[in-house]
Amino acid sequence: MTPQASSVRPRVCAVSYLNTVPLVWGLLHNTTRDPAQRDTFDLRFAVPSACADQLASGEADIGIVPLIETARQKLDYFPTCGIASHGPVRSILLVSKVPYREIKTLATDSGSRTSVMLARIILAEKFGCEPRVVSHPPDLAAMLGLADAALLIGDAALRVDPAALPFESLDLGEQWTDLTGLPMVFAVWAGRPEFIREPFGDALAASCRYGLARIEDIVREEAPRRGMPETLVRDYLTRNIQFEFSTPHQTAIDTYLDRAAALERTMVTGMSL
């Protein structure tokens, strides 16, 4: 253990989206003498890609990061909890104004690199297309004005009713499970090796359990704060998102990272021909 890891509170970057709230509820609200109490960590919030960047720059020690970043940065991660789905996830939405096989350009919210890679995997493996990806703020009309299709993630996707759109849409959590039969793991608690150890992992797992036991408290607080109906918030946190991991989630992690690596190798080979 390094002196830094043993003498200071770890700097933790958590995601600002609704789907992270149960994971950090104990860190924010548990005032008992429990390992998940807030004083365990120095906590701050950002979008997933920014959390990954803070780990890369040394500004954070632990963070909720897009799964793809564990491979790109060679990060260690806690295997017990994070953000996943098994079937529809509701908050990763690909909207297209052309048939999926004809998508040539994809505007993406750069907030989650895992979701961008997931879109590329789904489009390549299910529809045989590899669109050019362009980054754009999460404004659906503007994105579709720029590209054939748009990828919305997190709260921006939750605020869109797919049934009310004049375009076709894909729930990428549902598409992944249809393709593989597995859950989809979007984000994990990861960090510098000296901080990925039992006391901190136990504290994060305890915070998650604390939050899951208080979903109604979360719904009452977060629905008005985010301008969402309580039924949407409740259904999303209890039916769409999985927070605690088991063996199938580890299989899903390995499968996703293998397919992402294979797709990136294919693209590099294609560009070199």
C-alpha positions as CSV (number, residue, x, y, z in Angstrom):
1,M,0.0,0.0,0.0
2,T,1.4,3.4,-0.9
3,P,1.6,6.2,1.8
4,Q,-0.9,8.2,-0.2
5,A,-3.4,5.4,-0.3
6,S,-3.2,4.9,3.5
7,S,-3.0,8.6,4.6
8,V,-5.6,10.5,2.6
9,R,-9.2,10.0,1.6
10,P,-9.4,8.7,-1.9
11,R,-10.6,11.2,-4.5
12,V,-13.7,9.6,-6.0
13,C,-15.4,10.8,-9.2
14,A,-19.0,9.7,-9.5
15,V,-21.3,10.1,-12.5
16,S,-23.9,12.8,-12.4
17,Y,-26.6,10.7,-14.1
18,L,-29.7,9.3,-12.4
19,N,-28.4,5.8,-12.7
20,T,-25.5,6.4,-10.4
21,V,-27.6,7.8,-7.5
22,P,-28.3,4.4,-5.7
23,L,-24.5,3.6,-5.9
24,V,-23.6,6.8,-4.0
25,W,-26.6,7.2,-1.8
26,G,-24.9,5.8,1.2
27,L,-21.8,8.0,0.6
28,L,-24.1,11.1,0.6
29,H,-26.7,10.2,3.2
30,N,-25.6,7.5,5.6
31,T,-24.6,9.2,8.8
32,T,-24.3,6.0,10.9
33,R,-20.9,4.5,11.9
34,D,-20.8,2.4,8.8
35,P,-18.0,2.0,6.2
36,A,-20.2,3.6,3.6
37,Q,-20.4,6.9,5.4
38,R,-19.6,10.0,3.4
39,D,-16.2,10.8,5.1
40,T,-14.6,7.7,3.6
41,F,-14.1,9.5,0.3
42,D,-13.6,12.9,-1.2
43,L,-16.5,12.8,-3.6
44,R,-17.1,14.8,-6.8
45,F,-19.4,14.4,-9.8
46,A,-19.0,14.5,-13.6
47,V,-20.1,12.7,-16.8
48,P,-18.6,9.2,-17.3
49,S,-16.0,10.2,-19.8
50,A,-14.8,13.0,-17.6
51,C,-14.4,10.6,-14.6
52,A,-12.2,8.5,-16.9
53,D,-10.2,11.5,-17.8
54,Q,-9.7,12.4,-14.2
55,L,-8.3,9.0,-13.5
56,A,-6.0,9.3,-16.5
57,S,-4.7,12.7,-15.4
58,G,-4.3,11.7,-11.7
59,E,-7.0,14.1,-10.5
60,A,-9.1,11.1,-9.1
61,D,-8.1,7.8,-7.5
62,I,-11.4,5.9,-8.0
63,G,-14.2,6.6,-10.4
64,I,-17.4,5.3,-12.0
65,V,-16.0,4.9,-15.5
66,P,-17.2,3.6,-18.9
67,L,-16.3,-0.1,-19.0
68,I,-14.2,0.4,-22.2
69,E,-11.8,2.6,-20.2
70,T,-10.7,-0.3,-18.0
71,A,-9.1,-1.7,-21.1
72,R,-7.8,1.5,-22.6
73,Q,-6.3,2.7,-19.4
74,K,-5.5,-0.8,-18.0
75,L,-7.4,0.1,-14.8
76,D,-8.3,-2.3,-12.0
77,Y,-11.9,-2.4,-11.0
78,F,-14.2,-3.7,-8.2
79,P,-16.3,-6.6,-9.4
80,T,-19.2,-6.2,-7.0
81,C,-21.3,-3.3,-8.2
82,G,-21.7,-0.7,-11.0
83,I,-24.2,0.1,-13.7
84,A,-25.7,-2.7,-15.9
85,S,-28.8,-3.9,-17.6
86,H,-30.3,-7.2,-18.8
87,G,-32.6,-6.3,-21.6
88,P,-33.9,-2.8,-22.2
89,V,-31.8,-0.2,-20.4
90,R,-34.0,2.8,-21.5
91,S,-31.1,5.3,-21.2
92,I,-29.0,4.3,-24.2
93,L,-31.0,5.2,-27.2
94,L,-30.0,5.2,-30.9
95,V,-32.4,7.1,-33.1
96,S,-32.1,6.9,-36.9
97,K,-33.8,8.8,-39.7
98,V,-32.6,6.2,-42.3
99,P,-32.7,2.4,-42.2
100,Y,-30.1,1.1,-39.8
101,R,-28.1,-0.6,-42.6
102,E,-27.8,2.7,-44.4
103,I,-26.4,4.7,-41.5
104,K,-23.2,6.4,-42.6
105,T,-22.8,9.1,-39.9
106,L,-23.6,8.8,-36.2
107,A,-23.8,11.8,-33.9
108,T,-22.9,10.8,-30.4
109,D,-23.1,12.3,-27.0
110,S,-19.4,11.9,-25.9
111,G,-20.4,11.4,-22.2
112,S,-20.0,7.6,-22.3
113,R,-17.4,6.0,-24.4
114,T,-18.7,2.5,-23.6
115,S,-22.1,3.4,-25.1
116,V,-20.4,4.8,-28.3
117,M,-18.5,1.6,-28.7
118,L,-21.6,-0.5,-28.0
119,A,-23.4,1.4,-30.8
120,R,-20.6,0.6,-33.1
121,I,-20.6,-3.1,-32.1
122,I,-24.4,-3.4,-32.6
123,L,-24.4,-1.6,-35.9
124,A,-21.5,-3.6,-37.2
125,E,-22.6,-7.1,-36.0
126,K,-26.4,-6.8,-36.5
127,F,-26.7,-4.3,-39.4
128,G,-23.3,-4.6,-41.2
129,C,-22.5,-0.9,-41.1
130,E,-19.6,1.1,-39.7
131,P,-20.6,4.8,-39.6
132,R,-18.4,7.7,-39.1
133,V,-18.8,8.9,-35.5
134,V,-19.1,12.6,-34.8
135,S,-19.3,14.1,-31.3
136,H,-22.2,16.5,-30.5
137,P,-24.0,17.8,-27.4
138,P,-27.1,15.8,-26.5
139,D,-29.7,17.7,-28.7
140,L,-31.6,15.2,-30.7
141,A,-32.9,17.6,-33.4
142,A,-29.5,19.1,-33.9
143,M,-27.8,15.7,-34.0
144,L,-30.1,14.4,-36.6
145,G,-29.6,17.6,-38.6
146,L,-25.9,16.7,-38.7
147,A,-25.9,13.0,-39.1
148,D,-28.0,10.0,-40.2
149,A,-28.5,8.8,-36.6
150,A,-28.0,10.0,-33.1
151,L,-26.9,8.3,-29.8
152,L,-28.4,9.7,-26.6
153,I,-27.3,8.5,-23.2
154,G,-28.2,8.9,-19.6
155,D,-30.7,11.5,-18.5
156,A,-31.0,13.0,-22.0
157,A,-32.2,9.6,-23.3
158,L,-34.6,9.2,-20.4
159,R,-36.3,12.4,-21.4
160,V,-37.1,11.1,-24.8
161,D,-40.2,8.9,-25.4
162,P,-39.2,6.5,-28.2
163,A,-42.8,5.8,-29.0
164,A,-43.5,9.5,-29.7
165,L,-40.5,9.9,-32.2
166,P,-41.1,10.1,-35.9
167,F,-38.0,8.0,-36.4
168,E,-36.9,4.4,-35.7
169,S,-35.0,3.8,-32.5
170,L,-33.0,1.1,-30.8
171,D,-32.5,0.4,-27.1
172,L,-28.9,-0.7,-27.1
173,G,-29.2,-2.6,-23.8
174,E,-31.9,-4.7,-25.4
175,Q,-30.0,-5.1,-28.6
176,W,-26.9,-6.3,-26.7
177,T,-28.8,-8.9,-24.7
178,D,-30.6,-10.0,-27.9
179,L,-27.2,-10.4,-29.6
180,T,-25.3,-12.2,-26.8
181,G,-27.9,-13.4,-24.2
182,L,-25.9,-11.6,-21.6
183,P,-26.3,-8.5,-19.4
184,M,-24.6,-5.3,-20.5
185,V,-22.2,-3.7,-18.1
186,F,-21.9,0.0,-18.8
187,A,-19.8,1.4,-16.0
188,V,-17.7,0.1,-13.1
189,W,-15.9,1.5,-10.0
190,A,-12.3,1.5,-11.2
191,G,-9.1,3.2,-10.3
192,R,-5.5,3.2,-9.5
193,P,-4.2,-0.2,-8.3
194,E,-3.3,1.0,-4.8
195,F,-6.9,2.1,-4.2
196,I,-8.7,-1.0,-5.6
197,R,-8.5,-2.9,-2.3
198,E,-10.9,-4.4,0.2
199,P,-11.7,-1.5,2.6
200,F,-12.7,0.9,-0.3
201,G,-14.5,-1.8,-2.2
202,D,-16.5,-2.8,0.9
203,A,-17.4,0.9,1.5
204,L,-18.7,1.3,-2.1
205,A,-20.7,-2.0,-1.9
206,A,-22.2,-0.9,1.4
207,S,-23.2,2.4,-0.1
208,C,-24.9,0.6,-3.0
209,R,-26.9,-1.6,-0.6
210,Y,-27.9,1.4,1.4
211,G,-29.2,3.1,-1.7
212,L,-31.1,0.0,-3.0
213,A,-32.9,-0.3,0.3
214,R,-34.1,3.4,-0.1
215,I,-35.2,3.6,-3.7
216,E,-38.4,5.4,-2.7
217,D,-36.4,8.1,-1.0
218,I,-34.3,8.4,-4.1
219,V,-37.4,8.6,-6.3
220,R,-39.0,11.4,-4.2
221,E,-35.8,13.5,-4.3
222,E,-34.5,12.9,-7.8
223,A,-37.7,13.0,-9.8
224,P,-38.5,16.7,-9.2
225,R,-34.8,17.6,-9.2
226,R,-34.4,16.1,-12.7
227,G,-37.8,17.1,-14.0
228,M,-38.9,13.5,-14.5
229,P,-42.1,11.7,-13.5
230,E,-41.8,9.5,-10.4
231,T,-43.0,6.5,-12.3
232,L,-40.2,6.8,-14.8
233,V,-37.5,7.2,-12.2
234,R,-38.9,4.3,-10.1
235,D,-39.3,1.9,-13.1
236,Y,-35.8,2.9,-14.5
237,L,-34.0,2.2,-11.2
238,T,-35.9,-1.0,-10.3
239,R,-36.6,-2.6,-13.7
240,N,-34.0,-1.4,-16.2
241,I,-30.8,-0.9,-14.2
242,Q,-28.9,-3.6,-12.3
243,F,-26.4,-2.4,-9.7
244,E,-25.0,-5.6,-8.1
245,F,-22.9,-7.9,-10.2
246,S,-22.7,-11.7,-10.4
247,T,-21.0,-14.2,-12.6
248,P,-23.0,-13.4,-15.7
249,H,-21.9,-9.8,-15.4
250,Q,-18.2,-10.8,-15.4
251,T,-18.9,-12.9,-18.5
252,A,-20.6,-9.9,-20.1
253,I,-17.6,-7.7,-19.3
254,D,-15.2,-10.1,-20.9
255,T,-17.5,-10.5,-24.0
256,Y,-17.9,-6.8,-24.5
257,L,-14.2,-6.0,-24.2
258,D,-13.3,-8.8,-26.6
259,R,-15.8,-7.6,-29.2
260,A,-14.7,-4.0,-28.8
261,A,-11.1,-5.0,-29.3
262,A,-11.9,-7.1,-32.3
263,L,-13.9,-4.2,-33.9
264,E,-11.0,-1.7,-33.2
265,R,-8.5,-4.2,-34.8
266,T,-10.8,-4.5,-37.9
267,M,-11.0,-0.7,-38.3
268,V,-7.2,-0.3,-37.9
269,T,-6.6,-3.0,-40.5
270,G,-9.1,-1.5,-42.9
271,M,-7.5,1.9,-42.6
272,S,-4.1,0.5,-43.4
273,L,-5.2,-1.3,-46.6
